[in-house]
């Protein structure tokens, strides 16, 4: 104690007379040399207020608060940044306004709430207030070499070391290390006492840390603190917000092994985050999407995807609006990926409507199984075939699926559809083939592909102008029977009904499709297609008497008389017809007993006997039997011709 008191008395003499009497007045921007301390340190680059106080005290082997006490400056008011007390101290140091402003800019100044003014920016208190005081041992060791009276009176505590997000000394490429820890502000800021306590360890290098690598982040934060200049997109955001965001983002990317995929040039977390964030919103969004893509587990949610960064934005810093731009970017990705229901609070904003569905949420809303929902969505082209992700992670815009959920909920199988429509299986198949009623989804996607609403709308549309008819009215036939009878598509009959060509009858004792009838006469006139105007082979054969044993067909097949192949729209088949030219060719070459009977009026038997008696034989080339058909030239050169004429005349 004696030594301390002696030193104290000796150093007291070095103060100016006014300081010695503890009666200094508050200093303003004008330097009053009459109230200054005669022996004082020169302010150093980036030096803080408490560093300057401590160095001044160290020159007198005093603690910082012993010095301020002798100067009559309350400890609490200096720590609180009271302008009068601070001004008085600056006055004793003979500092001009510019130097004062510089020192204060590196000294955190309390603001309303938990905010501090630091280097012209508003930051949260925890960004610059920390019980753990850090510094660069190499800088402090170099400072010691410039000390005047005490080893520590040259050691400058730099303001940037206070910033929680500064981790490297740019000058020495050396990590900042913890120097001491003190919860009480008075102990924490008494740099003179604390540096004196650890001075030996600083000087012998015990506190030194291995050199590190200066990253793009380190250069950015150092430059921004030094000059306030920031040429990146981050310039618009508070430095502590940016630094915290880069730290959390980079940590998650490094932990997941995604740093290289994001274009980062470093493996240090802050640098990785800065490399992404400095490129702007597009790069940040792309990185968020990459992180979400790697959260592919069935139950992976936002915390799994974004880790501590999400917790910070959603909870820890929820009340700090300065993070809103980053929340907005993350929220956009979240809403584009996760199937969150309406009313969910996402990063501080309540979701008014569902933005996305997953296979799982869509299945729950439609009340179908997830497997069936996936199959239905694949059929609709909403989900890709073979997507191996869990149902909870296969998501898609809600607007694509919401109109379908009601449809999926009411789909029925074939038997149920027949019942709802009021038809049989063949009738349903015909309607489906004609495209009048179609499965809502492909048949291979589900066993329930039909939407019964389609059946109701179809029947309602046809019966919209129908008249009630009774079962006793026989002029009507069922619409499906009409199509079958006419051998036309049911679509043609329905189209004729819808365009007003056919009248529609509704049998009141039947239901649905079974109750739809049309007039037979109108169907025959308007729907049934016309057949070819020529005689069929069978009709012609009957007219000439060669149809009993298919004689005319055999004659034609043998090439002795021509026929023509024509398409019959009524039967939808090609068949043989006898045109006028074909008939003329036959009559020019052949005649038959029936034709001779018609010509002469004699019975075919009598004519056959007379021809046989006259030696006229049937047309039988190579022994072929074509029935009672004769070459016309055989008849014309025979006496039978005259006999027949005579017989004809005699009968008259």
KAZI-V200777 format. One record per residue. N is the residue number from 1. PHI is phi as a letter, one per 20 degrees, with the letter a starting at -180 (NA if undefined). OMEGA is omega in whole degrees, -180 to 180 (* if undefined). NEAR is the number of other ideal C-beta (glycine too) atoms within 12 Angstrom. Layout:
# KAZI-V200777
N&PHI&OMEGA&NEAR  N&PHI&OMEGA&NEAR
This chain:
# KAZI-V200777
1&NA&-179&7  2&f&180&8  3&f&-179&10  4&f&-178&16  5&f&180&14  6&f&180&13  7&f&-179&23  8&f&-179&23  9&f&-179&18  10&f&-177&18  11&f&178&31  12&f&-178&28  13&f&-179&18  14&f&180&27  15&f&174&32  16&f&-179&27  17&g&-179&17  18&f&178&24  19&f&-179&36  20&f&-180&22  21&e&177&15  22&l&-177&22  23&c&-179&19  24&f&177&32  25&e&178&24  26&f&-178&24  27&e&174&32  28&d&-176&19  29&f&179&17  30&e&-177&18  31&f&176&21  32&d&-173&23  33&f&-179&18  34&f&-177&19  35&d&-175&32  36&e&174&28  37&e&-174&39  38&f&178&22  39&d&-174&27  40&b&178&32  41&f&175&34  42&e&179&21  43&g&-178&32  44&d&178&26  45&g&178&21  46&m&-179&34  47&f&179&37  48&e&179&40  49&f&-176&42  50&f&174&43  51&f&180&42  52&f&177&45  53&f&-177&48  54&f&180&42  55&f&177&45  56&f&179&48  57&f&-178&45  58&f&178&41  59&f&-179&35  60&d&-177&39  61&l&176&30  62&d&168&36  63&f&-178&34  64&g&-175&43  65&e&172&30  66&f&179&28  67&f&-177&42  68&f&177&39  69&f&179&23  70&f&179&33  71&e&178&41  72&m&-180&26  73&d&-177&38  74&f&-180&20  75&g&-176&28  76&f&-178&17  77&f&177&21  78&f&179&38  79&f&180&29  80&f&179&23  81&m&179&27  82&g&-173&21  83&f&-179&21  84&f&-179&21  85&f&179&28  86&f&179&35  87&f&178&32  88&f&179&34  89&f&179&45  90&f&179&42  91&f&179&34  92&f&-178&40  93&e&178&39  94&l&-178&28  95&e&178&35  96&e&-173&20  97&f&-177&17  98&f&-180&14  99&f&178&23  100&g&-179&30  101&f&180&22  102&f&-179&25  103&f&-179&39  104&f&180&33  105&f&178&29  106&e&178&36  107&d&-179&38  108&g&-179&39  109&d&-178&32  110&f&174&27  111&c&179&18  112&f&-180&10  113&m&-180&12  114&e&-179&19  115&c&178&23  116&c&172&35  117&e&-177&25  118&b&-180&39  119&l&176&38  120&m&180&22  121&c&176&31  122&e&-179&27  123&c&176&36  124&f&-175&33  125&g&-175&23  126&f&179&24  127&f&-177&35  128&c&179&38  129&d&-176&28  130&b&177&28  131&g&180&19  132&e&180&19  133&e&-177&35  134&d&177&33  135&a&178&40  136&d&-180&36  137&g&-178&35  138&f&177&29  139&f&-179&37  140&f&179&44  141&f&176&32  142&f&178&21  143&f&-177&36  144&f&-179&28  145&f&180&16  146&d&180&21  147&f&-177&26  148&d&-175&22  149&d&-175&24  150&c&-177&30  151&g&-174&27  152&e&-176&42  153&f&175&39  154&d&-177&33  155&f&-176&42  156&e&174&37  157&e&-175&42  158&f&-180&37  159&f&-178&34  160&f&179&42  161&f&-180&41  162&f&-175&40  163&f&-174&39  164&g&-172&30  165&e&171&40  166&e&-177&39  167&c&-176&34  168&c&170&36  169&e&-177&31  170&f&-175&30  171&f&-175&23  172&d&-175&24  173&l&-175&22  174&d&178&30  175&f&172&28  176&f&-177&37  177&c&175&30  178&f&179&22  179&d&175&35  180&b&179&29  181&c&180&15  182&b&179&21  183&f&179&13  184&f&-177&16  185&f&-179&24  186&f&178&26  187&f&-177&23  188&f&-174&29  189&e&176&39  190&e&-176&36  191&f&-178&44  192&f&-179&41  193&f&-176&29  194&f&180&34  195&f&177&41  196&f&-178&30  197&f&-177&20  198&d&-175&29  199&g&-179&30  200&f&180&17  201&f&178&21  202&f&-174&33  203&f&-179&25  204&e&174&13  205&n&-178&16  206&f&-178&15  207&e&-178&27  208&f&175&25  209&d&178&23  210&g&178&14  211&f&178&16  212&d&-180&24  213&d&178&21  214&f&-176&26  215&d&177&30  216&f&178&30  217&f&-179&40  218&g&-180&34  219&f&-179&27  220&f&-176&35  221&f&178&40  222&f&-179&34  223&f&-178&24  224&f&177&34  225&f&-177&36  226&f&-172&26  227&d&-175&16  228&m&-178&17  229&e&178&17  230&b&-176&28  231&e&179&14  232&e&177&28  233&f&-175&23  234&f&-176&36  235&g&-176&21  236&f&-175&19  237&d&-180&32  238&g&-174&34  239&f&-180&41  240&f&177&39  241&f&180&32  242&f&-178&40  243&f&180&43  244&f&179&38  245&f&180&45  246&f&-179&45  247&f&-177&32  248&f&179&37  249&f&-180&45  250&f&180&41  251&f&180&28  252&f&-180&38  253&f&178&41  254&f&-179&29  255&f&-178&21  256&e&-179&27  257&m&-177&16  258&d&-174&33  259&g&-177&30  260&f&-180&17  261&f&179&20  262&e&179&35  263&n&-180&22  264&f&-179&33  265&d&-178&20  266&c&176&28  267&d&178&23  268&f&-169&28  269&g&-178&34  270&f&-179&41  271&f&178&37  272&f&179&36  273&f&180&44  274&f&-180&43  275&g&178&36  276&f&-173&47  277&f&-177&46  278&f&179&39  279&e&172&23  280&o&-174&21  281&g&-178&24  282&f&180&17  283&f&178&26  284&f&179&38  285&f&179&27  286&f&179&23  287&f&176&41  288&f&179&43  289&f&177&25  290&f&180&29  291&f&180&40  292&f&178&34  293&f&-179&21  294&e&174&26  295&e&-171&32  296&d&179&21  297&f&-177&16  298&g&-177&18  299&d&179&17  300&f&-180&25  301&d&-172&25  302&f&180&32  303&f&178&22  304&f&-177&24  305&f&-171&33  306&d&173&43  307&l&-176&31  308&f&179&28  309&f&178&42  310&f&180&37  311&g&-180&22  312&f&-177&28  313&f&-175&39  314&e&-172&31  315&c&-173&19  316&g&-178&17  317&d&-176&30  318&g&-178&20  319&e&-178&16  320&d&-177&30  321&f&-179&17  322&f&178&27  323&e&-176&32  324&g&179&23  325&g&180&27  326&f&175&43  327&f&-179&35  328&f&180&22  329&f&179&34  330&f&-179&41  331&f&180&32  332&f&178&25  333&f&180&34  334&g&-178&37  335&f&178&32  336&e&-175&23  337&c&-172&37  338&e&-179&40  339&e&-176&33  340&e&-179&29  341&f&176&24  342&g&-180&20  343&n&179&12  344&f&177&25  345&e&-176&19  346&d&177&33  347&l&175&34  348&n&-179&24  349&d&180&22  350&e&-177&15  351&f&-178&22  352&f&-179&14  353&c&175&17  354&f&-179&28  355&e&-179&31  356&b&173&35  357&d&168&39  358&d&176&38  359&g&-177&37  360&f&-178&31  361&f&178&31  362&f&179&43  363&f&-180&29  364&f&-178&21  365&f&180&25  366&e&-179&29  367&l&173&16  368&c&-180&29  369&f&177&20  370&g&-180&26  371&f&179&16  372&f&179&26  373&f&179&38  374&f&180&36  375&f&180&31  376&f&-179&37  377&f&175&39  378&f&179&24  379&f&180&26  380&e&-180&26  381&n&-180&16  382&e&177&32  383&d&-179&32  384&f&176&16  385&f&176&16  386&n&177&9  387&f&-172&20  388&e&-178&13  389&f&177&24  390&f&-179&19  391&g&-178&31  392&f&-175&29  393&d&175&31  394&e&-175&33  395&d&-177&36  396&a&-179&35  397&g&-178&21  398&f&-178&28  399&f&179&15  400&f&-172&20  401&d&-175&34  402&g&176&25  403&f&-177&17  404&e&-174&30  405&f&177&28  406&f&178&18  407&f&-179&29  408&f&-177&38  409&f&-174&25  410&d&180&24  411&g&-180&35  412&c&177&29  413&e&-175&20  414&f&-178&28  415&f&179&17  416&f&179&19  417&f&177&38  418&f&-179&26  419&f&180&21  420&f&-178&29  421&e&-178&39  422&n&-177&30  423&b&177&34  424&e&-176&21  425&f&-180&16  426&f&178&17  427&f&178&31  428&f&178&36  429&f&180&22  430&f&179&28  431&f&180&37  432&f&180&29  433&f&179&17  434&e&179&23  435&m&179&16  436&f&174&34  437&c&-175&38  438&c&173&22  439&f&-180&31  440&f&176&29  441&c&-180&30  442&g&-177&18  443&f&-179&20  444&e&-180&13  445&e&-177&26  446&a&176&30  447&e&178&22  448&c&-174&29  449&e&-170&31  450&e&174&37  451&d&-177&30  452&f&178&30  453&f&178&21  454&f&179&29  455&f&-179&35  456&f&-180&23  457&f&-180&18  458&f&-179&37  459&f&-180&32  460&f&-179&19  461&f&-178&21  462&f&-176&37  463&e&-175&33  464&f&180&16  465&d&-174&18  466&e&174&27  467&d&179&20  468&f&178&18  469&c&-179&26  470&d&-179&17  471&f&-177&15  472&f&-178&9  473&f&-174&19  474&e&180&13  475&f&-177&17  476&d&173&31  477&c&-179&29  478&f&-175&32  479&g&-180&52  480&f&177&35  481&f&179&25  482&f&179&35  483&f&180&33  484&f&-178&21  485&f&-179&22  486&e&-178&32  487&l&176&22  488&c&177&29  489&f&176&25  490&f&179&39  491&f&-180&24  492&f&179&29  493&f&-180&41  494&f&179&33  495&f&178&23  496&f&176&29  497&f&-175&36  498&f&179&23  499&e&175&15  500&n&-180&13  501&f&-180&19  502&d&172&35  503&f&-178&27  504&d&175&34  505&d&179&33  506&d&178&32  507&f&-172&28  508&f&-180&17  509&e&179&14  510&d&-176&24  511&c&173&19  512&m&-177&31  513&f&-179&37  514&f&-176&26  515&e&-174&31  516&e&-179&44  517&c&178&38  518&c&180&44  519&f&-179&29  520&f&-176&26  521&f&179&17  522&f&178&26  523&f&-180&36  524&f&-176&22  525&e&-172&18  526&d&-172&25  527&d&-176&35  528&f&-177&28  529&f&179&21  530&f&176&15  531&e&176&22  532&g&-175&24  533&f&-178&14  534&e&177&24  535&f&173&27  536&f&179&31  537&g&-179&36  538&f&180&22  539&f&179&22  540&f&179&36  541&f&178&35  542&f&-177&20  543&f&-179&21  544&d&175&36  545&m&-179&28  546&c&-176&37  547&d&-175&26  548&f&180&22  549&c&178&16  550&l&-175&20  551&f&-178&34  552&f&178&40  553&f&179&26  554&f&178&26  555&f&180&40  556&f&-179&31  557&f&180&17  558&f&176&22  559&n&-177&13  560&e&178&26  561&b&-174&37  562&e&168&28  563&c&-178&33  564&c&177&25  565&e&-180&19  566&c&178&23  567&e&179&18  568&d&-179&22  569&f&-180&19  570&f&-179&20  571&d&-177&18  572&l&179&14  573&c&172&16  574&e&-178&15  575&b&-178&24  576&e&179&30  577&c&178&29  578&d&179&36  579&f&179&23  580&f&179&16  581&f&178&16  582&f&-180&30  583&f&-180&27  584&f&178&15  585&f&178&22  586&f&-176&34  587&f&179&22  588&f&-176&16  589&d&-172&23  590&c&167&35  591&b&-178&36  592&c&179&39  593&g&-179&34  594&f&180&31  595&f&178&26  596&f&180&36  597&f&179&24  598&f&-177&17  599&f&-173&21  600&e&-177&29  601&n&178&18  602&e&177&27  603&f&-178&17  604&f&-180&24  605&f&-179&15  606&f&-180&22  607&f&-180&34  608&f&-180&26  609&f&-179&18  610&f&179&30  611&f&-180&34  612&f&179&18  613&f&-179&16  614&e&178&21  615&n&178&14  616&e&-177&31  617&d&177&22  618&f&177&26  619&f&-176&34  620&c&-180&20  621&f&179&16  622&l&176&9  623&m&180&10  624&f&-179&17  625&d&179&20  626&d&178&36  627&n&-176&28  628&f&179&34  629&d&-175&43  630&c&171&37  631&f&-176&26  632&f&-179&24  633&f&176&15  634&f&-180&24  635&f&-176&34  636&f&-178&18  637&e&-177&15  638&d&178&25  639&f&-179&18  640&g&-179&30  641&f&-179&26  642&f&179&16  643&f&-179&23  644&f&179&30  645&f&179&20  646&f&179&16  647&g&-180&22  648&f&-179&20  649&f&-180&12  650&f&-179&12  651&f&179&13  652&f&*&9
